[in-house]
Amino acid sequence: DSDYYAESCNDLATVYEKQRKWEKAEHLYLESKKILENKAGKESVDYSITCFNLTMLYEMQNRYLEAEPLMIDLNKNYLKQIDLKFINLSEKEKEEYYQDFAGYFQVFNHCATR
Protein backbone atom coordinates (compact mmCIF):
# COMPACT_ATOMS: atom_id res chain seq x y z
CA ASP A 1 0.00 0.00 0.00
CA SER A 2 1.41 3.37 -1.00
CA ASP A 3 0.49 4.99 2.34
CA TYR A 4 2.75 2.58 4.21
CA TYR A 5 5.48 3.01 1.64
CA ALA A 6 5.31 6.81 1.94
CA GLU A 7 5.43 6.56 5.74
CA SER A 8 8.40 4.18 5.53
CA CYS A 9 10.20 6.57 3.18
CA ASN A 10 9.64 9.40 5.63
CA ASP A 11 10.84 7.31 8.58
CA LEU A 12 13.96 6.08 6.78
CA ALA A 13 14.71 9.61 5.59
CA THR A 14 14.67 10.72 9.22
CA VAL A 15 17.26 8.04 10.03
CA TYR A 16 19.46 9.16 7.13
CA GLU A 17 19.06 12.77 8.22
CA LYS A 18 20.34 11.93 11.72
CA GLN A 19 23.29 10.14 10.08
CA ARG A 20 23.94 13.27 8.02
CA LYS A 21 23.33 11.38 4.78
CA TRP A 22 21.60 14.39 3.27
CA GLU A 23 21.16 13.17 -0.33
CA LYS A 24 19.57 9.87 0.70
CA ALA A 25 17.28 11.64 3.16
CA GLU A 26 16.22 14.23 0.59
CA HIS A 27 15.46 11.58 -2.02
CA LEU A 28 13.21 9.68 0.39
CA TYR A 29 11.43 12.79 1.68
CA LEU A 30 10.72 13.83 -1.91
CA GLU A 31 9.45 10.33 -2.72
CA SER A 32 7.14 10.39 0.30
CA LYS A 33 5.96 13.93 -0.53
CA LYS A 34 5.11 12.94 -4.12
CA ILE A 35 3.13 9.86 -3.06
CA LEU A 36 1.23 11.68 -0.33
CA GLU A 37 0.44 14.66 -2.54
CA ASN A 38 -1.03 12.36 -5.20
CA LYS A 39 -2.84 10.05 -2.80
CA ALA A 40 -3.95 12.19 0.15
CA GLY A 41 -3.54 15.75 -1.12
CA LYS A 42 -1.57 18.73 0.10
CA GLU A 43 -3.92 19.31 3.01
CA SER A 44 -3.28 15.93 4.66
CA VAL A 45 -1.43 15.76 7.95
CA ASP A 46 1.03 13.17 6.64
CA TYR A 47 1.88 15.38 3.67
CA SER A 48 2.48 18.30 6.04
CA ILE A 49 4.75 16.22 8.26
CA THR A 50 6.85 15.09 5.32
CA CYS A 51 7.12 18.65 3.99
CA PHE A 52 8.08 19.90 7.43
CA ASN A 53 10.81 17.26 7.68
CA LEU A 54 12.09 18.18 4.22
CA THR A 55 12.07 21.84 5.20
CA MET A 56 14.13 21.08 8.30
CA LEU A 57 16.60 19.10 6.18
CA TYR A 58 17.02 22.08 3.85
CA GLU A 59 17.35 24.45 6.76
CA MET A 60 20.09 22.34 8.39
CA GLN A 61 22.03 22.63 5.14
CA ASN A 62 21.41 26.40 4.83
CA ARG A 63 19.30 25.77 1.71
CA TYR A 64 16.83 28.48 2.62
CA LEU A 65 15.65 29.21 -0.91
CA GLU A 66 14.43 25.62 -1.20
CA ALA A 67 12.94 25.61 2.29
CA GLU A 68 11.01 28.87 1.89
CA PRO A 69 8.27 27.78 -0.57
CA LEU A 70 7.66 24.63 1.46
CA MET A 71 7.31 26.67 4.64
CA ILE A 72 4.92 29.12 3.01
CA ASP A 73 2.72 26.24 1.82
CA LEU A 74 2.91 24.60 5.23
CA ASN A 75 1.84 27.79 6.98
CA LYS A 76 -1.14 28.12 4.65
CA ASN A 77 -2.06 24.50 5.34
CA TYR A 78 -1.70 24.89 9.12
CA LEU A 79 -3.79 28.06 9.15
CA LYS A 80 -6.47 26.33 7.09
CA GLN A 81 -6.50 23.39 9.51
CA ILE A 82 -6.83 25.79 12.43
CA ASP A 83 -9.75 27.57 10.73
CA LEU A 84 -11.53 24.28 10.08
CA LYS A 85 -10.97 22.61 13.44
CA PHE A 86 -10.47 25.32 16.03
CA ILE A 87 -14.09 26.41 16.30
CA ASN A 88 -15.18 22.93 17.46
CA LEU A 89 -12.59 22.53 20.20
CA SER A 90 -12.92 23.08 23.93
CA GLU A 91 -10.67 25.69 25.55
CA LYS A 92 -8.31 22.96 26.77
CA GLU A 93 -8.17 21.39 23.30
CA LYS A 94 -7.54 24.80 21.75
CA GLU A 95 -4.55 25.31 24.05
CA GLU A 96 -3.17 21.86 23.17
CA TYR A 97 -3.75 22.50 19.48
CA TYR A 98 -2.00 25.85 19.71
CA GLN A 99 0.98 24.25 21.48
CA ASP A 100 1.26 21.66 18.71
CA PHE A 101 1.34 24.31 16.00
CA ALA A 102 3.43 26.88 17.88
CA GLY A 103 6.63 24.97 17.10
CA TYR A 104 5.90 25.00 13.38
CA PHE A 105 5.34 28.74 13.37
CA GLN A 106 8.55 29.30 15.36
CA VAL A 107 10.48 27.34 12.75
CA PHE A 108 8.85 29.37 10.00
CA ASN A 109 9.82 32.61 11.70
CA HIS A 110 13.36 31.33 12.18
CA CYS A 111 13.63 30.47 8.47
CA ALA A 112 12.02 33.72 7.39
CA THR A 113 14.50 35.85 9.32
CA ARG A 114 17.58 34.25 7.79
C-alpha positions as a printed NumPy array, in Angstrom:
array([[  0.   ,   0.   ,   0.   ],
       [  1.413,   3.374,  -1.   ],
       [  0.488,   4.988,   2.345],
       [  2.749,   2.578,   4.21 ],
       [  5.485,   3.009,   1.642],
       [  5.306,   6.806,   1.944],
       [  5.432,   6.555,   5.744],
       [  8.398,   4.176,   5.528],
       [ 10.198,   6.57 ,   3.176],
       [  9.641,   9.401,   5.63 ],
       [ 10.84 ,   7.311,   8.58 ],
       [ 13.96 ,   6.077,   6.776],
       [ 14.712,   9.608,   5.587],
       [ 14.668,  10.717,   9.223],
       [ 17.259,   8.042,  10.031],
       [ 19.46 ,   9.162,   7.134],
       [ 19.064,  12.77 ,   8.215],
       [ 20.342,  11.931,  11.716],
       [ 23.29 ,  10.142,  10.084],
       [ 23.937,  13.266,   8.019],
       [ 23.326,  11.383,   4.778],
       [ 21.6  ,  14.394,   3.268],
       [ 21.16 ,  13.171,  -0.326],
       [ 19.571,   9.869,   0.695],
       [ 17.282,  11.645,   3.156],
       [ 16.222,  14.232,   0.591],
       [ 15.462,  11.576,  -2.021],
       [ 13.208,   9.679,   0.392],
       [ 11.433,  12.794,   1.682],
       [ 10.721,  13.827,  -1.909],
       [  9.446,  10.332,  -2.721],
       [  7.141,  10.391,   0.296],
       [  5.964,  13.925,  -0.53 ],
       [  5.109,  12.94 ,  -4.119],
       [  3.133,   9.864,  -3.061],
       [  1.231,  11.678,  -0.328],
       [  0.443,  14.661,  -2.543],
       [ -1.031,  12.359,  -5.202],
       [ -2.837,  10.048,  -2.799],
       [ -3.955,  12.19 ,   0.152],
       [ -3.536,  15.748,  -1.121],
       [ -1.567,  18.733,   0.095],
       [ -3.916,  19.31 ,   3.011],
       [ -3.282,  15.934,   4.659],
       [ -1.434,  15.761,   7.953],
       [  1.033,  13.171,   6.639],
       [  1.88 ,  15.377,   3.671],
       [  2.481,  18.297,   6.039],
       [  4.748,  16.219,   8.262],
       [  6.854,  15.094,   5.317],
       [  7.118,  18.65 ,   3.985],
       [  8.08 ,  19.904,   7.432],
       [ 10.808,  17.255,   7.679],
       [ 12.087,  18.178,   4.224],
       [ 12.074,  21.844,   5.197],
       [ 14.135,  21.08 ,   8.295],
       [ 16.598,  19.103,   6.176],
       [ 17.025,  22.076,   3.851],
       [ 17.349,  24.454,   6.765],
       [ 20.089,  22.343,   8.389],
       [ 22.027,  22.634,   5.145],
       [ 21.414,  26.399,   4.832],
       [ 19.302,  25.77 ,   1.706],
       [ 16.829,  28.482,   2.621],
       [ 15.65 ,  29.214,  -0.911],
       [ 14.425,  25.625,  -1.202],
       [ 12.938,  25.611,   2.292],
       [ 11.008,  28.87 ,   1.89 ],
       [  8.27 ,  27.783,  -0.574],
       [  7.656,  24.629,   1.461],
       [  7.31 ,  26.67 ,   4.64 ],
       [  4.922,  29.121,   3.013],
       [  2.723,  26.239,   1.816],
       [  2.91 ,  24.602,   5.231],
       [  1.838,  27.787,   6.981],
       [ -1.139,  28.116,   4.65 ],
       [ -2.06 ,  24.504,   5.343],
       [ -1.704,  24.893,   9.115],
       [ -3.792,  28.057,   9.148],
       [ -6.47 ,  26.328,   7.088],
       [ -6.497,  23.387,   9.509],
       [ -6.83 ,  25.792,  12.43 ],
       [ -9.75 ,  27.571,  10.727],
       [-11.53 ,  24.281,  10.082],
       [-10.966,  22.606,  13.439],
       [-10.467,  25.322,  16.026],
       [-14.09 ,  26.407,  16.298],
       [-15.179,  22.931,  17.455],
       [-12.589,  22.533,  20.196],
       [-12.92 ,  23.082,  23.935],
       [-10.674,  25.685,  25.552],
       [ -8.31 ,  22.961,  26.766],
       [ -8.17 ,  21.391,  23.301],
       [ -7.539,  24.8  ,  21.754],
       [ -4.547,  25.315,  24.05 ],
       [ -3.167,  21.862,  23.168],
       [ -3.747,  22.496,  19.479],
       [ -1.995,  25.846,  19.712],
       [  0.978,  24.249,  21.479],
       [  1.258,  21.659,  18.714],
       [  1.344,  24.307,  15.999],
       [  3.434,  26.877,  17.882],
       [  6.634,  24.973,  17.096],
       [  5.904,  24.997,  13.38 ],
       [  5.345,  28.738,  13.374],
       [  8.546,  29.295,  15.364],
       [ 10.482,  27.337,  12.752],
       [  8.849,  29.374,   9.996],
       [  9.821,  32.61 ,  11.703],
       [ 13.364,  31.332,  12.181],
       [ 13.633,  30.472,   8.474],
       [ 12.018,  33.719,   7.394],
       [ 14.504,  35.851,   9.319],
       [ 17.577,  34.248,   7.787]])
